[in-house]
Amino acid sequence: MTGLFIIAHAPLASALRDTAMHAFPEAAATLAIYDVPPGASAETYEAEAAARLAHLGAAQTLILTDVFGATPCNIAKRLAEQPGVRVVAGVNVPMLWRALNYRQKSLDDLVALALAGATQGVMQVAVSRPQNQALKPASHDPNDRHHQQ
């Protein structure tokens, strides 16, 4: 089974893990996180992230990171020099849930599915009232003087 490792600016990695455990509590053993503290340099924190990756113990690991070019991504790119490790930047909840749902797939398939989940999960949401829907008049006692405002 492919391991998942989230490396992001603190506290995003922890928040994403909490969100993941809400929907996939059985995935706890296959998910690792590393919250990169403010002011971190890639060199300083790379060893800590590498230790967490090693502790995950997965033969193949997909690393999800937040922003391409930022410190968490730079750490992830260095870790991806190891065989069996791939990195995807721009993590969001649909990407994470898709990856968790298909973590038994091959690493290449998992990367494609995670990217599809991320892009398909981003959309504009309309807030307009459905057309041609008659409003029901509220039951109103004219003697009732209690109004919500």
C-alpha positions in Angstrom: 0.0 0.0 0.0 1.3 3.4 -0.9 2.1 5.7 2.0 1.0 9.4 2.1 3.2 12.1 3.6 1.9 15.7 4.0 4.5 18.4 4.3 3.1 21.9 4.6 3.4 25.2 6.4 2.4 24.8 10.1 -0.4 24.0 11.0 -1.8 23.0 7.6 -0.3 19.5 7.6 -1.9 18.7 11.1 -5.2 20.2 10.0 -5.2 18.1 6.8 -4.4 15.0 8.8 -7.3 15.7 11.2 -9.6 16.1 8.2 -8.3 12.9 6.7 -8.9 11.0 9.9 -12.5 12.3 9.9 -13.3 10.4 6.7 -10.6 7.7 6.7 -9.7 6.7 10.3 -8.4 3.4 9.2 -5.6 5.2 7.2 -3.8 6.5 10.2 -0.9 4.0 9.8 -0.3 5.0 6.2 -0.3 8.8 6.7 2.5 10.9 8.0 2.7 14.7 8.4 5.3 17.3 8.9 4.4 20.9 9.8 7.1 23.2 8.7 7.5 26.0 11.3 7.7 29.7 10.3 11.2 30.8 9.4 12.3 27.3 8.6 15.1 26.6 6.2 15.0 23.5 4.0 18.4 22.4 5.3 17.4 22.7 9.0 14.2 20.6 8.8 15.0 18.2 6.0 16.5 15.7 8.5 13.3 15.7 10.6 11.1 15.2 7.6 13.4 12.4 6.3 13.0 10.6 9.7 9.2 10.8 9.5 9.3 9.4 6.0 11.5 6.5 7.1 9.2 5.9 10.1 6.3 5.6 7.7 8.1 2.6 6.3 6.2 2.5 2.9 8.0 1.1 -0.2 6.2 3.8 -2.2 5.2 7.2 -0.9 3.3 10.1 -2.3 4.2 13.4 -0.7 1.6 16.1 -0.8 2.8 19.6 -0.2 1.1 23.0 -0.2 2.9 25.6 -2.3 5.3 24.9 -5.2 8.7 26.6 -4.6 8.1 27.2 -0.8 10.2 25.6 1.9 7.8 22.6 2.4 8.0 21.8 -1.3 11.7 22.2 -1.4 12.0 19.7 1.5 9.7 17.3 -0.3 11.7 17.6 -3.6 14.8 16.6 -1.8 13.0 13.6 -0.2 11.8 12.7 -3.7 15.3 12.0 -4.8 14.8 8.6 -3.0 13.4 5.8 -5.1 9.7 5.2 -4.8 8.8 8.8 -3.7 6.8 11.3 -5.7 5.7 14.8 -4.9 2.5 16.7 -5.8 2.1 20.4 -4.8 -1.1 22.3 -4.2 -2.7 19.9 -1.7 -6.4 20.3 -0.9 -9.0 18.2 0.8 -10.4 16.6 -2.4 -6.9 15.6 -3.5 -6.1 14.1 0.0 -9.4 12.2 0.2 -8.9 10.9 -3.4 -5.4 9.7 -2.5 -6.5 8.1 0.7 -9.4 6.3 -1.1 -7.0 4.9 -3.8 -3.8 4.3 -1.7 -3.8 0.6 -2.8 -3.1 1.7 -6.4 0.4 2.0 -7.9 2.3 5.2 -7.2 1.9 6.5 -10.8 -1.9 5.8 -10.7 -2.1 7.5 -7.3 -0.4 10.6 -8.5 -2.9 10.8 -11.5 -5.9 10.2 -9.2 -4.8 12.8 -6.6 -4.3 15.4 -9.3 -7.7 14.6 -10.8 -9.3 14.8 -7.3 -7.7 18.2 -6.7 -8.9 19.8 -10.0 -12.3 18.2 -10.0 -12.8 19.4 -6.4 -12.4 23.1 -7.3 -15.5 24.7 -8.7 -17.6 27.9 -8.4 -20.6 27.3 -6.3 -23.8 29.2 -7.2 -25.9 30.6 -4.3 -28.9 31.7 -6.3 -32.4 30.5 -5.4 -33.8 27.9 -7.8 -36.0 29.4 -10.5 -39.8 29.2 -10.5 -40.0 28.2 -6.9 -43.0 29.7 -5.2 -42.4 31.1 -1.8 -44.5 29.6 0.9 -46.1 32.2 3.2 -44.9 31.7 6.7 -47.6 30.8 9.3 -48.0 34.0 11.1 -50.2 34.9 14.0 -50.9 38.7 13.7 -51.2 38.9 17.5 -47.8 37.4 18.0 -45.4 40.3 18.8 -42.2 38.3 19.1 -40.1 39.0 16.0 -36.7 37.7 15.3 -34.3 40.4 14.1 
